[in-house]
């Protein structure tokens, strides 16, 4: 698994000192998704067999990489607390259990909806983007600020599988894409797909 970003942002993670956990959680989940290591904190390590040596080694590399990713974004006193954990999932579960409930339930609910939302392939995407932006506005009202670069990256990460070619076309040089440009690309692609579908139905 290639630990390289999709190039939507040079997202600098703020060091987590023990406060504003939900805002920090949003950004670090996004980073793990881009680095393709999020899976090591969402599921326990699989029971690899003798014929799965390559997969086992890859999981171990991703787990170690994820642990380093955490430690580079935690304050020194939190690194001391969590450094003895065996897996990245143990670290993540411990952080969530310790800090998530310390913030308002409504804020946590909106963040969970933001992280879990995936755009559906059989619907126009731009209206789904607008629904995501409503969540961003609700988070802003609850003092969880998300910059446009981060939001654009999350939107791109949530695109349906059939839209992956659009991502490749937009980022040949892996540069940041402004949110306004990304929404324009999505609007155009929506219109193209509707026209194509109508032509198929007409034939």
The 8 nearest C-alpha neighbors of each residue, nearest first, counted from 0:
[[1, 2, 57, 35, 61, 36, 34, 58],
 [0, 2, 3, 35, 34, 4, 36, 61],
 [3, 1, 34, 35, 0, 4, 36, 33],
 [4, 2, 34, 1, 5, 33, 35, 6],
 [5, 3, 33, 6, 34, 2, 7, 30],
 [6, 4, 7, 33, 3, 173, 34, 8],
 [7, 5, 173, 4, 8, 174, 175, 170],
 [8, 6, 175, 152, 5, 176, 174, 173],
 [9, 7, 10, 175, 6, 148, 152, 149],
 [8, 10, 11, 7, 6, 175, 148, 174],
 [9, 11, 8, 12, 149, 30, 148, 26],
 [12, 10, 9, 13, 8, 26, 14, 72],
 [13, 11, 10, 14, 72, 26, 27, 23],
 [12, 14, 15, 11, 72, 23, 73, 26],
 [13, 15, 72, 73, 74, 16, 12, 71],
 [14, 16, 73, 17, 74, 72, 13, 23],
 [15, 17, 74, 18, 14, 73, 77, 76],
 [16, 18, 15, 20, 19, 98, 77, 74],
 [17, 19, 20, 16, 15, 98, 21, 23],
 [20, 18, 21, 22, 23, 17, 102, 15],
 [19, 21, 23, 18, 22, 24, 98, 99],
 [20, 22, 24, 23, 19, 25, 107, 99],
 [21, 23, 25, 24, 20, 19, 143, 26],
 [22, 24, 20, 26, 21, 25, 27, 19],
 [25, 23, 21, 27, 22, 26, 20, 28],
 [26, 24, 22, 28, 23, 27, 21, 29],
 [25, 27, 29, 23, 24, 28, 30, 22],
 [26, 28, 30, 24, 29, 25, 31, 23],
 [29, 27, 31, 30, 25, 26, 24, 32],
 [28, 30, 32, 26, 27, 31, 33, 25],
 [31, 29, 27, 33, 28, 32, 34, 26],
 [32, 30, 37, 34, 28, 36, 33, 29],
 [33, 31, 35, 29, 37, 30, 34, 28],
 [32, 34, 4, 30, 35, 31, 5, 29],
 [33, 35, 2, 31, 4, 32, 3, 36],
 [36, 34, 32, 33, 37, 31, 2, 0],
 [37, 35, 31, 38, 34, 61, 39, 32],
 [38, 36, 31, 32, 39, 40, 35, 41],
 [37, 39, 41, 36, 40, 42, 35, 32],
 [38, 40, 37, 41, 42, 36, 62, 88],
 [41, 39, 88, 38, 42, 37, 87, 91],
 [42, 40, 38, 39, 37, 88, 43, 91],
 [43, 41, 40, 39, 38, 44, 88, 45],
 [44, 42, 45, 39, 41, 88, 40, 38],
 [43, 45, 42, 46, 39, 58, 47, 55],
 [46, 44, 47, 43, 42, 55, 58, 48],
 [45, 47, 48, 44, 55, 43, 51, 49],
 [46, 48, 51, 45, 55, 49, 52, 54],
 [49, 47, 51, 50, 46, 52, 55, 45],
 [48, 50, 51, 52, 47, 55, 53, 46],
 [49, 51, 48, 52, 47, 53, 54, 55],
 [52, 50, 48, 54, 49, 47, 53, 55],
 [51, 53, 55, 54, 50, 56, 49, 48],
 [52, 54, 56, 55, 51, 57, 50, 58],
 [55, 53, 57, 51, 56, 52, 58, 47],
 [54, 56, 52, 58, 53, 57, 51, 47],
 [55, 57, 59, 53, 54, 58, 52, 60],
 [58, 56, 54, 60, 59, 55, 61, 53],
 [57, 59, 61, 55, 60, 56, 62, 54],
 [58, 60, 62, 56, 57, 61, 63, 55],
 [61, 59, 57, 63, 62, 58, 64, 56],
 [62, 60, 64, 58, 63, 59, 36, 65],
 [61, 63, 59, 65, 64, 60, 87, 58],
 [64, 62, 66, 60, 65, 61, 59, 67],
 [63, 65, 61, 67, 62, 66, 60, 68],
 [64, 66, 68, 62, 67, 63, 87, 61],
 [65, 67, 87, 63, 69, 68, 64, 62],
 [68, 66, 70, 64, 69, 65, 71, 63],
 [67, 69, 65, 71, 66, 70, 64, 72],
 [70, 68, 66, 72, 67, 71, 73, 65],
 [69, 71, 67, 73, 72, 68, 78, 66],
 [70, 72, 68, 69, 73, 67, 14, 74],
 [71, 73, 14, 69, 70, 15, 12, 13],
 [74, 72, 15, 70, 14, 71, 77, 78],
 [73, 75, 16, 77, 76, 15, 14, 78],
 [74, 76, 78, 77, 79, 73, 70, 16],
 [75, 77, 79, 78, 74, 80, 73, 16],
 [78, 76, 80, 79, 74, 75, 73, 81],
 [77, 79, 75, 81, 80, 76, 82, 70],
 [80, 78, 76, 77, 82, 81, 75, 83],
 [81, 79, 77, 78, 82, 76, 83, 84],
 [82, 80, 78, 83, 84, 79, 90, 77],
 [81, 83, 78, 79, 84, 80, 70, 90],
 [84, 82, 81, 85, 80, 79, 86, 78],
 [83, 85, 82, 81, 86, 89, 90, 87],
 [86, 84, 83, 89, 87, 90, 82, 88],
 [85, 87, 89, 88, 84, 62, 90, 66],
 [86, 88, 66, 90, 89, 62, 65, 40],
 [89, 87, 40, 91, 86, 90, 92, 39],
 [90, 88, 92, 86, 87, 91, 93, 84],
 [91, 89, 87, 93, 88, 92, 81, 84],
 [90, 92, 88, 94, 93, 89, 87, 95],
 [93, 91, 95, 89, 94, 90, 88, 96],
 [92, 94, 90, 96, 91, 95, 89, 97],
 [93, 95, 97, 91, 96, 92, 98, 90],
 [96, 94, 99, 92, 93, 98, 97, 91],
 [95, 97, 93, 94, 98, 92, 99, 100],
 [98, 96, 94, 95, 93, 99, 100, 101],
 [99, 97, 101, 95, 100, 96, 94, 20],
 [98, 100, 95, 101, 96, 102, 97, 20],
 [101, 99, 102, 98, 96, 97, 103, 104],
 [100, 102, 98, 99, 103, 97, 20, 104],
 [103, 101, 100, 99, 104, 107, 106, 98],
 [102, 104, 106, 105, 107, 101, 100, 108],
 [103, 105, 107, 106, 108, 102, 100, 101],
 [106, 104, 108, 107, 103, 109, 110, 102],
 [105, 107, 109, 108, 103, 104, 110, 141],
 [106, 108, 110, 104, 105, 109, 111, 103],
 [107, 109, 105, 111, 106, 110, 104, 112],
 [110, 108, 112, 106, 111, 107, 113, 105],
 [109, 111, 113, 107, 112, 108, 114, 106],
 [110, 112, 114, 108, 113, 109, 115, 107],
 [113, 111, 109, 115, 110, 114, 116, 108],
 [114, 112, 110, 111, 116, 115, 109, 134],
 [113, 115, 111, 112, 116, 110, 25, 28],
 [116, 114, 112, 113, 111, 117, 110, 157],
 [115, 117, 113, 114, 112, 118, 157, 131],
 [118, 116, 157, 119, 115, 158, 159, 114],
 [117, 119, 158, 157, 159, 127, 120, 124],
 [120, 118, 121, 122, 159, 117, 124, 158],
 [119, 121, 159, 122, 118, 161, 160, 123],
 [120, 122, 119, 123, 124, 118, 159, 161],
 [123, 121, 120, 119, 124, 118, 127, 126],
 [122, 124, 125, 189, 126, 121, 127, 120],
 [123, 125, 127, 126, 122, 128, 118, 189],
 [124, 126, 128, 127, 123, 186, 185, 129],
 [127, 125, 129, 128, 124, 123, 130, 122],
 [128, 126, 130, 124, 125, 129, 118, 131],
 [129, 127, 125, 131, 126, 130, 124, 132],
 [128, 130, 132, 126, 131, 127, 133, 125],
 [131, 129, 127, 133, 132, 128, 126, 134],
 [130, 132, 128, 134, 129, 133, 127, 135],
 [131, 133, 135, 129, 134, 130, 136, 128],
 [134, 132, 136, 130, 131, 135, 137, 129],
 [133, 135, 137, 131, 132, 136, 138, 109],
 [134, 136, 132, 138, 133, 137, 139, 131],
 [135, 137, 139, 133, 134, 138, 132, 140],
 [138, 136, 134, 140, 139, 135, 133, 141],
 [139, 137, 141, 143, 135, 140, 136, 134],
 [138, 140, 136, 143, 142, 144, 141, 137],
 [139, 141, 137, 138, 142, 136, 143, 144],
 [140, 142, 138, 139, 143, 137, 106, 144],
 [143, 141, 139, 140, 144, 138, 137, 22],
 [144, 142, 139, 138, 141, 22, 145, 140],
 [143, 145, 139, 142, 146, 138, 22, 135],
 [146, 144, 149, 143, 147, 150, 135, 139],
 [145, 147, 149, 148, 150, 144, 151, 135],
 [146, 148, 150, 149, 178, 151, 145, 177],
 [149, 147, 151, 150, 146, 8, 152, 177],
 [148, 150, 152, 147, 151, 146, 153, 145],
 [149, 151, 147, 153, 152, 148, 154, 146],
 [152, 150, 178, 154, 148, 153, 149, 147],
 [151, 153, 149, 155, 7, 150, 154, 156],
 [152, 154, 156, 150, 155, 151, 157, 149],
 [155, 153, 151, 157, 156, 152, 150, 158],
 [156, 154, 152, 158, 157, 153, 151, 166],
 [155, 157, 153, 154, 158, 152, 33, 32],
 [156, 158, 117, 154, 155, 118, 153, 159],
 [157, 159, 155, 118, 156, 162, 154, 160],
 [160, 158, 120, 161, 162, 118, 119, 157],
 [161, 159, 162, 163, 158, 120, 164, 157],
 [162, 160, 159, 163, 120, 164, 158, 165],
 [163, 161, 160, 165, 164, 159, 158, 166],
 [162, 164, 166, 165, 160, 161, 167, 158],
 [165, 163, 167, 166, 162, 168, 161, 169],
 [166, 164, 168, 163, 167, 162, 169, 184],
 [165, 167, 163, 169, 164, 168, 170, 162],
 [168, 166, 164, 165, 170, 169, 171, 163],
 [169, 167, 165, 166, 170, 171, 164, 163],
 [170, 168, 166, 167, 165, 171, 176, 173],
 [169, 171, 173, 172, 167, 168, 174, 166],
 [172, 170, 173, 168, 169, 167, 174, 166],
 [171, 173, 170, 174, 6, 169, 175, 167],
 [174, 172, 6, 170, 171, 175, 7, 5],
 [175, 173, 172, 6, 170, 7, 176, 8],
 [174, 176, 7, 8, 177, 6, 173, 148],
 [175, 177, 7, 174, 178, 181, 180, 151],
 [178, 176, 180, 179, 181, 175, 148, 151],
 [177, 179, 151, 181, 180, 147, 182, 176],
 [178, 180, 182, 177, 181, 183, 176, 151],
 [181, 179, 183, 177, 182, 178, 184, 176],
 [180, 182, 178, 184, 183, 179, 185, 177],
 [183, 181, 185, 179, 180, 184, 186, 178],
 [184, 182, 180, 186, 181, 185, 187, 179],
 [185, 183, 181, 187, 182, 186, 188, 180],
 [184, 186, 182, 188, 183, 187, 189, 125],
 [187, 185, 183, 189, 188, 184, 125, 182],
 [188, 186, 190, 184, 189, 185, 191, 183],
 [187, 189, 191, 185, 190, 186, 192, 184],
 [188, 190, 186, 192, 187, 191, 123, 185],
 [191, 189, 193, 187, 188, 192, 194, 186],
 [192, 190, 188, 194, 193, 189, 195, 187],
 [191, 193, 195, 189, 194, 190, 196, 188],
 [194, 192, 196, 190, 195, 191, 197, 189],
 [195, 193, 197, 191, 192, 196, 198, 190],
 [194, 196, 192, 198, 193, 197, 191, 199],
 [197, 195, 193, 199, 198, 194, 192, 200],
 [196, 198, 200, 194, 199, 195, 193, 201],
 [199, 197, 201, 195, 200, 196, 194, 202],
 [198, 200, 196, 202, 197, 201, 195, 194],
 [201, 199, 197, 198, 202, 196, 195, 194],
 [200, 202, 198, 199, 197, 196, 195, 194],
 [201, 199, 200, 198, 197, 196, 195, 194]]
